Amino acid sequence: MKAKEKAMSEDMKKIALILSFALVVAISLFSVSIAYAGGVRGIGLLGIWFFMTFGIVVVLAQVIPAGILFVAMINGVFTPAQRNERPVEVV
Protein backbone atom coordinates (compact mmCIF):
# COMPACT_ATOMS: atom_id res chain seq x y z
CA MET A 1 0.00 0.00 0.00
CA LYS A 2 1.13 3.51 -0.65
CA ALA A 3 1.65 5.92 2.20
CA LYS A 4 -0.93 8.25 0.70
CA GLU A 5 -3.65 5.59 0.92
CA LYS A 6 -2.98 4.96 4.61
CA ALA A 7 -3.17 8.59 5.62
CA MET A 8 -6.44 10.41 6.08
CA SER A 9 -7.22 12.77 3.21
CA GLU A 10 -7.50 16.49 3.80
CA ASP A 11 -11.22 16.42 3.03
CA MET A 12 -11.81 13.69 5.59
CA LYS A 13 -9.83 15.66 8.19
CA LYS A 14 -12.00 18.72 7.55
CA ILE A 15 -15.19 16.67 7.83
CA ALA A 16 -14.01 15.05 11.08
CA LEU A 17 -13.10 18.45 12.52
CA ILE A 18 -16.48 19.93 11.58
CA LEU A 19 -18.36 16.95 13.03
CA SER A 20 -16.33 17.09 16.26
CA PHE A 21 -17.00 20.81 16.57
CA ALA A 22 -20.71 20.29 15.94
CA LEU A 23 -20.85 17.58 18.62
CA VAL A 24 -19.17 19.79 21.23
CA VAL A 25 -21.44 22.74 20.36
CA ALA A 26 -24.55 20.56 20.63
CA ILE A 27 -23.43 19.17 23.99
CA SER A 28 -22.57 22.63 25.30
CA LEU A 29 -25.94 24.08 24.26
CA PHE A 30 -27.70 21.15 25.88
CA SER A 31 -25.76 21.52 29.14
CA VAL A 32 -26.23 25.30 29.34
CA SER A 33 -29.96 24.92 28.75
CA ILE A 34 -30.20 22.36 31.56
CA ALA A 35 -28.26 24.63 33.91
CA TYR A 36 -30.37 27.67 33.00
CA ALA A 37 -33.60 25.73 33.46
CA GLY A 38 -32.30 24.59 36.85
CA GLY A 39 -32.06 28.18 38.04
CA VAL A 40 -28.32 28.79 37.69
CA ARG A 41 -27.60 32.40 36.78
CA GLY A 42 -24.56 34.65 36.47
CA ILE A 43 -20.98 33.38 36.54
CA GLY A 44 -22.15 30.04 37.96
CA LEU A 45 -23.77 29.33 34.61
CA LEU A 46 -20.35 29.47 32.94
CA GLY A 47 -18.84 27.08 35.49
CA ILE A 48 -21.68 24.59 35.20
CA TRP A 49 -21.48 24.89 31.40
CA PHE A 50 -17.78 23.97 31.34
CA PHE A 51 -18.19 21.21 33.93
CA MET A 52 -21.13 19.53 32.22
CA THR A 53 -19.82 19.94 28.67
CA PHE A 54 -16.40 18.45 29.27
CA GLY A 55 -17.81 15.85 31.65
CA ILE A 56 -20.14 14.60 28.93
CA VAL A 57 -17.31 14.61 26.38
CA VAL A 58 -15.10 12.54 28.72
CA VAL A 59 -17.91 10.06 29.38
CA LEU A 60 -18.56 9.67 25.65
CA ALA A 61 -14.86 9.15 25.04
CA GLN A 62 -14.94 6.25 27.51
CA VAL A 63 -18.27 4.73 26.42
CA ILE A 64 -17.30 4.15 22.79
CA PRO A 65 -14.22 1.94 23.47
CA ALA A 66 -16.07 0.20 26.31
CA GLY A 67 -18.90 -0.69 23.93
CA ILE A 68 -16.46 -2.08 21.40
CA LEU A 69 -14.76 -4.21 24.07
CA PHE A 70 -18.12 -5.42 25.40
CA VAL A 71 -19.31 -6.51 21.96
CA ALA A 72 -16.01 -8.31 21.33
CA MET A 73 -16.29 -10.10 24.68
CA ILE A 74 -19.86 -11.24 24.01
CA ASN A 75 -18.83 -12.36 20.53
CA GLY A 76 -15.95 -14.38 22.00
CA VAL A 77 -18.14 -16.02 24.62
CA PHE A 78 -20.89 -17.17 22.29
CA THR A 79 -18.98 -18.20 19.17
CA PRO A 80 -17.03 -21.45 19.01
CA ALA A 81 -13.24 -21.29 18.80
CA GLN A 82 -13.20 -23.31 15.58
CA ARG A 83 -15.75 -23.14 12.81
CA ASN A 84 -16.49 -26.87 12.74
CA GLU A 85 -16.63 -27.20 16.52
CA ARG A 86 -19.99 -27.73 18.16
CA PRO A 87 -20.91 -25.38 20.96
CA VAL A 88 -21.01 -26.74 24.53
CA GLU A 89 -24.40 -28.20 25.38
CA VAL A 90 -25.83 -28.23 28.87
CA VAL A 91 -27.07 -31.67 29.91
C-alpha positions in Angstrom: 0.0 0.0 0.0 1.1 3.5 -0.7 1.6 5.9 2.2 -0.9 8.2 0.7 -3.6 5.6 0.9 -3.0 5.0 4.6 -3.2 8.6 5.6 -6.4 10.4 6.1 -7.2 12.8 3.2 -7.5 16.5 3.8 -11.2 16.4 3.0 -11.8 13.7 5.6 -9.8 15.7 8.2 -12.0 18.7 7.6 -15.2 16.7 7.8 -14.0 15.1 11.1 -13.1 18.5 12.5 -16.5 19.9 11.6 -18.4 16.9 13.0 -16.3 17.1 16.3 -17.0 20.8 16.6 -20.7 20.3 15.9 -20.9 17.6 18.6 -19.2 19.8 21.2 -21.4 22.7 20.4 -24.6 20.6 20.6 -23.4 19.2 24.0 -22.6 22.6 25.3 -25.9 24.1 24.3 -27.7 21.1 25.9 -25.8 21.5 29.1 -26.2 25.3 29.3 -30.0 24.9 28.7 -30.2 22.4 31.6 -28.3 24.6 33.9 -30.4 27.7 33.0 -33.6 25.7 33.5 -32.3 24.6 36.9 -32.1 28.2 38.0 -28.3 28.8 37.7 -27.6 32.4 36.8 -24.6 34.7 36.5 -21.0 33.4 36.5 -22.1 30.0 38.0 -23.8 29.3 34.6 -20.3 29.5 32.9 -18.8 27.1 35.5 -21.7 24.6 35.2 -21.5 24.9 31.4 -17.8 24.0 31.3 -18.2 21.2 33.9 -21.1 19.5 32.2 -19.8 19.9 28.7 -16.4 18.5 29.3 -17.8 15.9 31.7 -20.1 14.6 28.9 -17.3 14.6 26.4 -15.1 12.5 28.7 -17.9 10.1 29.4 -18.6 9.7 25.7 -14.9 9.2 25.0 -14.9 6.2 27.5 -18.3 4.7 26.4 -17.3 4.1 22.8 -14.2 1.9 23.5 -16.1 0.2 26.3 -18.9 -0.7 23.9 -16.5 -2.1 21.4 -14.8 -4.2 24.1 -18.1 -5.4 25.4 -19.3 -6.5 22.0 -16.0 -8.3 21.3 -16.3 -10.1 24.7 -19.9 -11.2 24.0 -18.8 -12.4 20.5 -16.0 -14.4 22.0 -18.1 -16.0 24.6 -20.9 -17.2 22.3 -19.0 -18.2 19.2 -17.0 -21.5 19.0 -13.2 -21.3 18.8 -13.2 -23.3 15.6 -15.8 -23.1 12.8 -16.5 -26.9 12.7 -16.6 -27.2 16.5 -20.0 -27.7 18.2 -20.9 -25.4 21.0 -21.0 -26.7 24.5 -24.4 -28.2 25.4 -25.8 -28.2 28.9 -27.1 -31.7 29.9 
